[in-house]
Amino acid sequence: MAELFEISLLSYMNVTLMDYFPILELPEEIQPLVVERVAGNSFTNLYGLRASCKTMKALAERSRVNHFYDVLSIPMRLNIPPGLFKTCYAERNPSTLYMKGVQFFFTFNLQEEGLPFMKLAADE
């Protein structure tokens, strides 16, 4: 309840995220790590972070956010851009590796190709 009050108070006062948490004052090596962890928690956090300001959008796009993001947490009713899955797969995202392994193993009946993807996902 206190968090909800604080969020509504911040929006009422027209305070931006950058005013509340000055991420740019952190060392440059730490900034992408913070963005990765925040955005990796949920689909809502990722897009909320990118929509908050230009600086956050730039940080979210240049860091490896998609490696940490759990694609399996995306609600199925949403239309997910195909580029998101490709980017996650390119960054060796564990959930997309797992999905690819399951697809090969069960859908295409290619067990020898699917198992390495699932093992790689478990190792990540």
C-alpha positions as CSV (number, residue, x, y, z in Angstrom):
1,M,0.0,0.0,0.0
2,A,2.8,2.4,0.8
3,E,4.5,1.7,-2.6
4,L,1.2,2.5,-4.4
5,F,1.0,5.7,-2.5
6,E,4.6,6.6,-3.2
7,I,4.2,5.9,-7.0
8,S,1.0,8.0,-7.2
9,L,2.7,10.7,-5.2
10,L,5.6,10.7,-7.6
11,S,3.4,10.9,-10.7
12,Y,1.4,13.7,-9.0
13,M,4.5,15.7,-8.3
14,N,5.7,15.1,-11.9
15,V,8.9,13.6,-10.8
16,T,10.7,11.5,-13.3
17,L,12.6,8.2,-12.7
18,M,15.8,10.0,-13.2
19,D,15.0,12.5,-10.4
20,Y,14.1,9.6,-8.1
21,F,17.0,7.3,-8.9
22,P,19.9,9.2,-10.6
23,I,21.3,6.2,-12.5
24,L,23.7,8.4,-14.5
25,E,25.6,9.2,-11.3
26,L,26.6,5.5,-11.0
27,P,29.8,4.4,-12.8
28,E,29.4,3.6,-16.5
29,E,30.1,-0.1,-15.9
30,I,27.3,-0.4,-13.3
31,Q,24.6,1.4,-15.3
32,P,23.9,-1.4,-17.8
33,L,24.0,-4.0,-14.9
34,V,21.2,-2.1,-13.1
35,V,19.1,-1.9,-16.3
36,E,19.7,-5.6,-17.0
37,R,18.5,-6.7,-13.6
38,V,15.5,-4.3,-13.5
39,A,14.3,-5.2,-17.0
40,G,15.0,-8.9,-16.6
41,N,12.4,-9.2,-13.8
42,S,9.3,-8.8,-16.0
43,F,7.9,-7.8,-19.3
44,T,6.2,-4.8,-17.7
45,N,9.5,-3.6,-16.2
46,L,11.3,-3.9,-19.5
47,Y,8.8,-1.8,-21.5
48,G,8.2,0.6,-18.6
49,L,11.9,1.2,-18.3
50,R,12.3,1.8,-22.1
51,A,9.3,4.2,-22.1
52,S,10.4,6.2,-19.1
53,C,13.0,8.4,-20.8
54,K,15.5,8.5,-23.7
55,T,18.4,7.7,-21.4
56,M,16.8,4.5,-20.0
57,K,15.7,3.5,-23.5
58,A,19.3,3.9,-24.7
59,L,20.6,1.9,-21.7
60,A,18.1,-0.8,-22.3
61,E,18.9,-1.1,-25.9
62,R,22.7,-1.2,-25.6
63,S,23.0,-3.6,-22.6
64,R,22.3,-7.3,-22.7
65,V,18.8,-7.0,-21.2
66,N,17.5,-9.7,-23.5
67,H,19.9,-12.3,-22.2
68,F,18.4,-12.0,-18.7
69,Y,14.8,-11.6,-19.7
70,D,12.4,-14.5,-19.0
71,V,10.5,-14.9,-22.3
72,L,8.3,-17.5,-20.7
73,S,6.8,-14.8,-18.4
74,I,5.3,-12.9,-21.4
75,P,1.5,-13.3,-21.3
76,M,0.4,-15.3,-24.3
77,R,-2.4,-12.9,-25.2
78,L,0.0,-10.2,-26.2
79,N,1.4,-9.9,-29.7
80,I,5.1,-10.2,-29.1
81,P,7.3,-8.7,-31.9
82,P,9.2,-11.5,-33.6
83,G,12.4,-9.4,-33.3
84,L,12.3,-9.9,-29.5
85,F,12.6,-13.6,-29.8
86,K,15.4,-13.3,-32.4
87,T,17.3,-10.9,-30.2
88,C,16.9,-13.0,-27.1
89,Y,18.0,-16.1,-29.0
90,A,21.1,-14.3,-30.4
91,E,22.0,-13.3,-26.8
92,R,21.7,-16.9,-25.7
93,N,18.7,-16.2,-23.5
94,P,18.0,-19.4,-21.5
95,S,14.2,-19.3,-21.9
96,T,14.5,-19.0,-25.7
97,L,17.1,-21.8,-25.9
98,Y,14.7,-24.0,-23.9
99,M,11.8,-23.1,-26.1
100,K,13.8,-24.0,-29.2
101,G,14.9,-27.3,-27.7
102,V,11.3,-28.2,-26.8
103,Q,10.2,-27.3,-30.3
104,F,12.8,-29.5,-31.9
105,F,12.2,-32.3,-29.5
106,F,8.4,-32.5,-29.4
107,T,7.1,-30.7,-32.4
108,F,9.6,-31.7,-35.0
109,N,10.5,-35.1,-33.3
110,L,14.2,-34.2,-33.6
111,Q,15.5,-35.4,-30.2
112,E,19.2,-35.3,-31.1
113,E,18.9,-31.6,-32.1
114,G,16.5,-30.6,-29.2
115,L,18.4,-32.0,-26.3
116,P,21.5,-29.9,-26.7
117,F,19.4,-26.7,-26.7
118,M,17.7,-27.7,-23.5
119,K,21.1,-28.6,-21.9
120,L,22.5,-25.3,-23.0
121,A,19.5,-23.5,-21.5
122,A,20.1,-25.4,-18.2
123,D,23.8,-24.5,-18.2
124,E,23.0,-20.8,-18.8
